[in-house]
Amino acid sequence: MSLFFQQWQGELLKLFARRRTYIGFAAFLALEIAILIIFRLKGVERVFERMIARQGMAFEQYYSALTLAFMILGISVVLLGAIYLALVAGDIVAKEGEDGHYRLLLVRPISRSRLLLIKYLTCMGYTFVLIQFITWSAFGLGLALKGWGGGFFVMAPEIGLLSFYDWDFGLQRFALASLFLSCSMMTISSIAFLFSCLPIKPAAATIGALSYFIIDRILKETGFMENYDHLLLTKHIVSWTRLLVEDIPWPIILRDYTALAAVCLTCLILGIAIFESRDLKS
């Protein structure tokens, strides 16, 4: 078991030694700064002020760092996060296959399934780190603008959520929701990982995974599959926002994350099966 963790550590070090691994971190930091600058414009603030005032709440209290961080996540993390997760996960297997590294790696006494499992766990680790960075960097920038304290205004039209919380309760729910958001985004990494196991170029694996996700999102947003939306991944992915409901609907969350876990496990098993059947030594 210790050897397995050493191999996983080596794979993580190899991933984070690549410069392109940090593109997503830099891009999101730039995006968060740009969004906060836009939010600082009086016209945009007046929109939020009207929304909060309609509910009979004080704008100065609920337009806080937590509210800003949640707005940033809602605007950017699912769509833009999918791009950078697919970029890394779609590259992790296909790139080494393209470069011919597996001819050397498989000389060692390690099975293909173990090698794939290590790479898959590396993708999941990267997903968790990136999403947590996005979450807490947005919160940190919000603190720089609005300071500590205030309230938490939550608006999630996908699940019909409109709520106001105090700071301590809101911060606890925000942290909990960020953990579930990381788990949700692992589904996108799993799909990209599956494409990466196919005998295709890394760019094709990334584009294939993104195409699947974008088509899924379009079908959900347009309502063409309203009666069959349980088949769409994006419906289950947004379930992380249910952690911000005052009385958390655990049965619905369990159902959604069971579906996402099944998709992740299926992608892993199919990826290993495809990789096992490939001729990598000739």
N, C-alpha and C positions, 0 to 999 in steps of 0.2 A: 504493500500500500504506500509506503514511503517513497518508493521508486516512482509510482504513479504521480504523486504530488510533485516530485522533482521534475518529472517530464512536463507536467502541466505548468509549473513555474517557468520552465525554460521556454515553453510555447508562448506564455504571456509576455516574458521578457523580449522574445523575438518580435511579437506583435507591436509592443509599445516602443520598440527601437526604430520602427519605421516612421518616417516623417508624415506619410499620408494618413496614419492613424489619428493624427491630431488635427486634421482638416476640420472634422466635425466640431471639435471643441472651439477652434478659432472662429468658425462660421457662426456658431450659435452665440458666442460671446458678442460678436459684431452685430448680429441680428437683435439680441436683447438690448444692446445700447441704442440701436436705431429705433426700436419700438418704444423704448422709454423716452427718447427725445420727442417722438411723435406724440406720445401720451402727455408730454409736458405742454404741448401746444394748447392754448386756451379753448380752441374749438373742440378738440377731442375731450378735454376735461369737462366741458359743459354737457357733452353727451352722457358721460358717466354721472355727472351731478344730477341731471334730470332723471336718469334711471333710478338712482338711489333715493332722490327726493320723492318720487312717486310712491315709494314704499313707506314714506314717513320717517326716514332715517337721516342722520346728519352726514352730509358728504365729507366733511373734514375728518370725521372719525373713521368712516368705512373705506375711504380711498387711501388704503394703507399699503405697506410693503407686501403683505400677504395677498391683497387683492391684485396688485400689479403683477406679482409673480404668477398667480393663477391665470391671469389674462394672457400673459406671455406664453405659458404652457398650452393653453387652449388654442392660441393662434398658430403656434409653430411646431410643437414637439412631434405630433403624430405624422404630419406630412414631411416636414424637413428632416425630422429624425430618421424616417424611413430611408431617406436617400443615403445618409452616411452609415447607417447600420447595414444596408444592402451593399454599400461600397466595400466595407470591411469583410462582412460574412461571405459575400459573393467572390471575394478574392482569396480567402484563406486556404481553400483546397485547390481551386483551379489554377492559381498562380504558380504554386510549386509543381503542379502537374505539367504546366506549360514550360517551366524552366527545366524539367527533368530531374527534380530533386528526389523524387520518390525512388528512383533507381538506387540511390545511395541510402536513403532512409530505411528502405525495406530490406537492406542487407543485414541490418541489426535484428536481434531477436525480439521483435515487436509485431504483434498482429495488426492487420489493417483496421479491424474494428476498434482496437485500443487506440490506434493513431487517430482515427476519426472521432472517437469519443473525446480525446484530449482537445482536438481542434474545436469541437462543438462547445465544450465547456469554456474554451477560450473566448469564443464568440459571445457566450452568455455573460462572461465576466466583463467583456468590453461593453456590452449593452447596458449592464447595470451601472458601470462607472460613468458612461456617457450620459445616461438619463439623470443620474444623481448630480452630475456636474451641471447639467442644464437647469435642473430644479433649484439647486442651492445658489448657483451664480445669479439666476434671476431674482431669487430672494435677497441675495446680498446687494445687488444693484438697487432693488426696491428699498432696502434699508438705507442705502446711501442717499436716496432722494427723500424718503418720508420718515426715516427714523424708526425706532423701536416702539411698538405699541399701537393701539388703535383697535379697529374691528376687522372683520373679514367678510367681504361681500362676495358671494359665490353665485355665478350664473352659468348654468350648463343646459342650453336648450335641448340637447340630444336626449336628456332624461327628464326634462321638465323641472329642473332644479333652480330655485331662486331663494337664497337663504342669507341670513346675517348671523354672525357668531362673534363672541368676544375674542380677544387676542389669544389667550392661553389655550382655549378649546380649539380655536381655528388653527393654531400652529400645530397642535397634536394631530388633527385631522389632515392637515396639509402634508405633514411628514409621512403619515400612514398611506395617504393616497399616492405619494411619490414612489413608495415601495411597490405598490400594485401597478403603477404606471410602468416601472421597470420590467415587471413580469409580463405586462401586456406587450411591450415592445420586443420582448424576446421571441414572439411569434414571427415578427418580420425578419429577424435575424435567422430564425430556423428555416424559413422559406428560402432566403438567400443562400443559406448553407446547403440546402438540398440542390439548388441549381448549380452551386459550385462543385458538387460531386459529379455532375454530368460531364461527359467528355467535350466541353466547350471552353471558349476563351473566358477569362475573368470578366471582361467587359460585358459579354453576352449573359453571363450568370447574373451580374448586377442589374442589367437592363431587364432581364426576364423576371426577376423578383420584384422590381419596381413596377413593371407593367401589370403584374398580377395584383399588387396592392392598389395601384391607382384605379384599375378597372373595378375592383371590389368597392373602393370608396365612391366612385362615380355612380355605381349601381345603388349604393345606399343613399347618396345625396339626392339623386333624381327620383327616388321612390319607385323605380320600375319593378323592384322586387319586394314591395312592401309586405306582401303575404308570405314571402319566403326569406325575410331578412335575417332569420336565424342561421341561414347558410352563409352569411357574409361575415368575414372576420372583423371588419371595422365595427360592426354592431357590438361584438364581444370586447374588442380592444378598448372602447370608450367606457367600459364598465368601471374603470378606475375612479371615475368621477362619482360613482355611487358611494364611495367612502366618505364623501363630503355631505351626504344626507344626514340629518340629525339622528334619525333612527335607521341605522345601516341595514339595508335589505340583504342580509347574508345569504338566504337561499338563492336569490337572483345572481349575486356575485359568485357563489359557489358554482352555479350552473355555467356562467360565462367562462370562468377560469378553468373549469373542467374541460370545456370545449377547446379552449386555447392550449391547455396542456396536452390534450389528445392530438392536436395539430402539430405541436412541437415534437412529441414522441414519434408521430408518424413520419415527419420530415427526417428525423434522426435515423430511424430504422430504414427508410427508403434510401437515404443517402449512403448508409453503410452497405446496403445490399447492392446498390449501383456501383459503389467503389470497389467492392469485393469482386465484381464481375469484370472489371476493366483490366486490360493488358497494359501494365505500366512499365514493364521491364524490357520490352522489345524496341 
